[in-house]
Structure formats: structure tokens, C-alpha cells
């Protein structure tokens, strides 16, 4: 008598989690960061836009006034002074990117004592902006500041840089460039460590050297570092509050104001408590920042597509 064939159990169906585990796991890791970013960045941006249509002192009842804050803003001489200074900050602050690249190339060598040089150039990055502001305030100070004494020794009369409405903004920018160049240098040093030696060697065999090597071989491989350096520098130039506050407090006669400092003056200082007006300034500053960053991102994406 033949035995019946053993029955093969039907395969167990995989659960929903097992079917989607590989696709959902990255999102679970990202979820806390996305939540914090939405609560502390995205929501405040939309709240600032909404608040800019109100007249509010921060404590009392909000009063809807529509676009009156923007109408007043575009007729405000102090706003145009702040905007002009921000443009100057932006143009001159971007010098930190090529300066940081040049120093990084100089430091990316295997010579005796190069670690000491790296430490000296890295030093400004770890100093607080408040300390930088105080150091440069003493450097520019009339009668005893080093720069004042040097100018007096050369020309016969010193220049009180922070008391001159025409020069004060440039003096503060010079103070800001010192740590910003160090930051860009760090980014480029990291990028230079990832440059492909095979491509460099192949370019040398083809006769490339000097500026040609830099432009056609090194810089294309430094695009990620350049992107971060430009974005961080643009943001730093447009939100330049701390140095202005420490070194001049917006003076003399409001000539060194920038948009972020003017926003603080109107919204949170003893001059105003005008939250709606300060939010309108913040909105303008945000839009300017987005124009520059979006344009650079678009150029980077276009260059990447053309490269491939």
C-alpha cells in the first residue's frame, strides 16, 4: 500500500512591515530631524510672513493692517541704508571663498611646520564673534589702536574708522572676513583631501599645471565644498548682526545698520517693540537670501547635468 505524499505547507505571507521595511527605515531615522526642522524653521518662516500683516507689540491684541508695514518699509530711509549695507556685506564677504581656497591650497602641502601654520589659520574660526568684535574694536580704537597708530605714523593723522559713517561698514566687514576665511579654508582643506590623485597625475602627463590644473582638474572636484562655502558665506553676510551690535550698535548715526540689526531694533529693542514691522523686515531679508541661494543651487544643478 503506497504512502500518501506529505503535504507542503503554504508559504507564509510576509507582513506589511517586512514588505516595506527597506523603504521606510530611512524615513524613520529622518523623522526626528524633519520634525525639529519643521517646528523650528519652517513654521517660524510662515509665522513671520503672517505676522508681517499685523500691528503688534508682542503682548497685546494683534491688529490686522494688511500691507501697511511693507508700504512704510519701502518709504523708510533707515531700511534703504540697511539694505545698501547688506549689499556691500554680500559683495565683500564673498571674498572669503577665493581667499579660503588660496590658503587651503597653500596649507595642503607636506612640509616641515605645516601643522603650526594650519593651527594659526584655523584659530580665528574657533573664536566667538563677540571676541572678534572686541578685538577689532580695540584694533581700530582712536589714540591707542594699532591701525590708528599705523595710519597716524604713515600720514600724520589717524582715522577713527568706527566713527566715520563712510568707512565704518568696511571696518566691520574686515572683522567678519577674518573668521569667515578660516571657515572656507577648512571646507576646502577637507575637499582637497578627497581630490582624485589619479586625475591630477593624468593631467600632469598631459602637460597641465598651475592655473590650468586648478581650473580644469581641482575646482570641478571641489564643487561640493564651493557650494557649502558660498551658501554659508551668503547667509553669514545677510544675517550679520553680532559684529554690528558689538562694534557700533548700528552707529554712527545708524550708518552701519544692516537688515538683521534693524529688524532687532524695531521688534525687540527699546526703540519699538513693533513685532509686525520687524517681521516685515525679516520677510524681505529671507526673500533676498532665497534669491541668491536658489540661483546658486540652480547653477550647481545645471552644471552637474551638463557634466554628466
C-alpha positions as CSV (number, residue, x, y, z in Angstrom):
1,X,0.0,0.0,0.0
2,X,1.5,3.3,-1.1
3,X,2.0,6.1,1.5
4,X,0.4,9.5,0.7
5,X,2.8,12.2,-0.3
6,X,3.5,14.7,2.5
7,X,1.7,18.0,2.2
8,X,3.9,21.0,1.6
9,X,2.8,23.9,3.8
10,X,1.8,27.1,2.0
11,X,4.4,29.9,2.2
12,X,3.5,32.4,4.9
13,X,2.7,35.8,3.6
14,X,5.1,38.5,4.6
15,X,3.7,41.2,6.9
16,X,3.3,44.8,5.8
17,X,6.3,45.9,7.8
18,X,8.6,43.3,6.2
19,X,7.5,44.2,2.7
20,X,8.2,47.9,3.3
21,X,11.0,47.8,5.8
22,X,13.8,48.7,3.4
23,X,11.8,51.7,2.1
24,X,10.5,53.0,5.4
25,X,13.6,52.6,7.6
26,X,15.4,55.7,6.2
27,X,12.3,57.8,6.8
28,X,12.1,56.6,10.4
29,X,15.7,57.8,11.0
30,X,15.0,61.1,9.3
31,X,11.6,61.7,11.1
32,X,13.0,63.3,14.3
33,X,15.2,65.7,12.3
34,X,12.3,66.5,9.9
35,X,10.0,67.2,12.9
36,X,12.5,69.5,14.5
37,X,13.2,71.3,11.2
38,X,9.5,71.8,10.6
39,X,8.8,73.1,14.1
40,X,11.8,75.4,14.5
41,X,12.5,76.5,10.9
42,X,9.5,76.0,8.5
43,X,6.7,77.0,10.9
44,X,8.5,80.2,12.1
45,X,9.0,81.3,8.5
46,X,5.3,81.0,7.7
47,X,4.5,82.7,11.1
48,X,6.8,85.6,10.2
49,X,5.0,86.1,6.9
50,X,1.6,86.0,8.7
51,X,2.8,88.4,11.5
52,X,4.1,91.0,9.0
53,X,0.5,91.9,8.2
54,X,-0.3,92.9,11.8
55,X,0.4,95.7,14.2
56,X,1.5,94.0,17.4
57,X,3.7,94.9,20.3
58,X,4.4,91.3,21.4
59,X,1.9,91.3,24.3
60,X,-1.4,93.0,23.4
61,X,-4.0,92.3,20.8
62,X,-2.9,91.9,17.2
63,X,-4.4,94.4,14.8
64,X,-4.7,93.4,11.1
65,X,-3.3,96.2,8.9
66,X,-2.6,94.3,5.7
67,X,0.4,95.6,3.7
68,X,0.8,98.8,5.7
69,X,4.1,97.6,7.2
70,X,5.5,97.0,3.7
71,X,4.3,100.4,2.5
72,X,6.0,102.1,5.4
73,X,9.1,99.9,5.0
74,X,9.6,101.0,1.4
75,X,9.4,104.6,2.4
76,X,11.9,104.2,5.3
77,X,15.3,105.8,4.8
78,X,16.8,103.6,7.5
79,X,15.6,100.5,5.6
80,X,17.4,101.6,2.5
81,X,20.6,102.3,4.5
82,X,20.4,98.8,5.9
83,X,19.7,97.3,2.5
84,X,22.7,99.1,1.0
85,X,25.0,98.0,3.8
86,X,23.8,94.4,3.3
87,X,24.6,94.5,-0.4
88,X,28.1,95.8,0.5
89,X,28.4,93.0,3.0
90,X,27.4,90.4,0.5
91,X,29.8,91.6,-2.3
92,X,32.8,91.9,0.0
93,X,32.1,88.9,2.2
94,X,32.2,86.6,-0.9
95,X,35.9,87.4,-1.0
96,X,36.2,84.8,1.8
97,X,35.6,82.0,-0.7
98,X,38.6,82.6,-3.0
99,X,40.8,83.7,-0.1
100,X,39.9,80.5,1.8
101,X,40.7,78.4,-1.3
102,X,44.1,80.1,-1.8
103,X,45.1,79.5,1.9
104,X,43.8,75.9,1.7
105,X,46.0,75.2,-1.4
106,X,49.0,76.8,0.4
107,X,48.4,74.6,3.5
108,X,47.7,71.4,1.6
109,X,51.4,70.6,1.5
110,X,53.7,68.1,3.3
111,X,56.4,70.4,4.5
112,X,58.1,71.0,7.9
113,X,55.9,73.0,10.3
114,X,52.8,73.0,8.2
115,X,50.7,71.9,11.2
116,X,51.7,75.1,13.0
117,X,50.6,77.2,10.1
118,X,47.3,75.2,9.9
119,X,46.7,75.9,13.6
120,X,47.3,79.6,13.2
121,X,44.9,79.9,10.2
122,X,42.3,77.7,12.0
123,X,42.5,79.8,15.2
124,X,40.0,82.6,14.1
125,X,37.3,80.0,13.4
126,X,37.1,78.9,17.0
127,X,36.9,82.4,18.4
128,X,33.5,83.8,19.4
129,X,32.1,86.6,17.2
130,X,31.8,88.7,20.3
131,X,35.6,88.3,21.0
132,X,36.4,89.1,17.3
133,X,34.3,92.2,17.5
134,X,36.0,93.4,20.7
135,X,39.5,92.6,19.3
136,X,38.8,94.7,16.2
137,X,37.2,97.5,18.2
138,X,40.5,97.8,20.1
139,X,42.4,97.5,16.8
140,X,40.5,100.4,15.3
141,X,40.3,102.5,18.5
142,X,41.4,106.1,18.3
143,X,44.6,107.2,20.1
144,X,45.8,103.7,21.1
145,X,44.5,101.3,18.4
146,X,47.2,99.6,16.3
147,X,45.6,100.5,12.9
148,X,45.0,104.1,14.1
149,X,48.7,104.4,15.1
150,X,49.9,102.9,11.8
151,X,47.8,105.3,9.8
152,X,49.0,108.2,12.0
153,X,52.6,107.1,11.5
154,X,52.2,107.0,7.7
155,X,50.0,110.0,7.1
156,X,50.5,112.2,10.2
157,X,46.9,111.9,11.3
158,X,44.9,108.8,12.4
159,X,41.5,107.7,11.3
160,X,38.8,106.7,13.7
161,X,37.4,104.0,11.5
162,X,34.3,103.1,13.6
163,X,33.3,106.8,14.0
164,X,33.4,107.5,10.2
165,X,30.0,106.9,8.6
166,X,31.6,106.3,5.2
167,X,34.2,103.7,6.5
168,X,32.5,102.0,9.4
169,X,30.8,99.3,7.4
170,X,34.0,98.3,5.7
171,X,35.8,98.1,9.0
172,X,33.1,95.7,10.4
173,X,33.3,93.6,7.2
174,X,37.0,93.3,7.6
175,X,36.5,91.9,11.1
176,X,33.9,89.5,9.8
177,X,36.1,88.2,7.0
178,X,38.8,87.1,9.4
179,X,36.9,84.1,10.8
180,X,34.9,83.5,7.6
181,X,38.1,83.0,5.6
182,X,39.2,80.4,8.2
183,X,35.8,78.6,7.8
184,X,36.1,78.5,4.0
185,X,39.7,77.3,4.3
186,X,38.6,74.4,6.5
187,X,36.0,73.4,3.9
188,X,38.5,73.5,1.0
189,X,41.1,71.6,3.0
190,X,38.6,68.8,3.5
191,X,37.7,68.9,-0.2
192,X,41.4,68.8,-1.3
193,X,41.9,65.6,0.7
194,X,39.2,64.0,-1.5
195,X,40.7,65.1,-4.8
196,X,41.5,62.1,-7.0
197,X,45.3,61.8,-7.3
198,X,44.8,59.7,-10.5
199,X,43.1,62.7,-12.3
200,X,45.9,65.0,-11.1
201,X,48.6,62.7,-12.3
202,X,46.8,62.2,-15.7
203,X,46.5,66.0,-16.1
204,X,50.3,66.3,-15.3
205,X,51.1,63.8,-18.0
206,X,49.0,65.9,-20.4
207,X,51.0,69.0,-19.5
208,X,48.5,70.7,-17.3
209,X,50.0,72.8,-14.4
210,X,49.4,75.9,-12.5
211,X,46.1,77.7,-13.2
212,X,45.1,75.2,-15.8
213,X,45.4,72.4,-13.3
214,X,43.5,74.4,-10.8
215,X,40.6,75.4,-13.1
216,X,40.1,72.2,-15.1
217,X,41.1,69.5,-12.6
218,X,41.0,70.7,-9.0
219,X,38.0,73.1,-8.9
220,X,35.5,70.7,-10.6
221,X,36.2,68.2,-7.8
222,X,35.7,70.9,-5.2
223,X,32.2,71.8,-6.2
224,X,30.5,70.4,-3.1
225,X,32.9,72.4,-0.9
226,X,32.4,75.5,-3.0
227,X,28.6,75.1,-2.7
228,X,28.7,74.9,1.1
229,X,31.2,77.8,1.3
230,X,29.1,80.1,-0.9
231,X,25.8,79.3,0.8
232,X,27.2,79.7,4.3
233,X,29.0,82.9,3.3
234,X,25.9,84.4,1.8
235,X,23.8,83.6,4.8
236,X,26.5,85.0,7.1
237,X,26.7,88.2,5.1
238,X,22.9,88.7,5.2
239,X,22.4,87.9,8.9
240,X,25.5,89.9,10.0
241,X,24.1,91.0,13.4
242,X,26.5,90.2,16.1
243,X,29.5,92.2,14.9
244,X,27.4,95.3,14.2
245,X,25.9,95.1,17.6
246,X,29.2,94.6,19.4
247,X,31.3,97.1,17.5
248,X,29.0,100.0,16.7
249,X,25.4,99.2,17.9
250,X,24.3,100.4,14.4
251,X,26.1,103.8,14.6
252,X,27.4,106.3,14.0
253,X,24.0,107.8,13.2
254,X,22.7,104.5,12.0
255,X,25.2,104.3,9.2
256,X,26.3,100.8,9.9
257,X,22.9,99.2,10.3
258,X,22.1,96.0,8.4
259,X,18.7,94.4,7.9
260,X,19.1,91.9,10.7
261,X,20.1,94.6,13.2
262,X,17.4,97.0,12.0
263,X,14.9,94.1,12.5
264,X,16.1,93.7,16.1
265,X,15.9,97.4,16.7
266,X,12.3,97.6,15.5
267,X,11.0,94.4,17.0
268,X,12.9,93.8,20.3
269,X,14.8,96.9,21.4
270,X,13.7,99.9,23.4
271,X,13.1,101.8,20.2
272,X,10.0,99.9,19.1
273,X,8.5,96.6,20.1
274,X,6.9,96.6,16.7
275,X,6.8,92.9,16.0
276,X,4.8,93.2,12.8
277,X,7.2,95.8,11.3
278,X,10.2,93.7,12.4
279,X,8.6,90.6,10.8
280,X,8.2,92.6,7.5
281,X,12.0,93.3,7.6
282,X,12.6,89.6,8.3
283,X,10.5,88.6,5.3
284,X,12.4,90.9,3.0
285,X,15.7,89.6,4.3
286,X,14.5,86.0,3.8
287,X,13.4,86.6,0.2
288,X,16.8,88.3,-0.6
289,X,18.6,85.3,0.9
290,X,16.4,82.8,-1.1
291,X,17.1,84.6,-4.4
292,X,20.9,84.3,-4.0
293,X,20.8,80.7,-2.6
294,X,18.2,79.4,-5.1
295,X,20.2,81.0,-8.0
296,X,23.4,79.3,-6.9
297,X,21.6,75.9,-6.4
298,X,20.1,76.2,-9.9
299,X,23.6,76.9,-11.4
300,X,25.1,73.9,-9.5
301,X,22.3,71.5,-10.7
302,X,22.7,72.8,-14.3
303,X,26.5,72.3,-14.2
304,X,26.1,68.8,-12.8
305,X,23.6,67.8,-15.5
306,X,25.9,69.2,-18.2
307,X,28.9,67.4,-16.7
308,X,27.1,64.1,-17.0
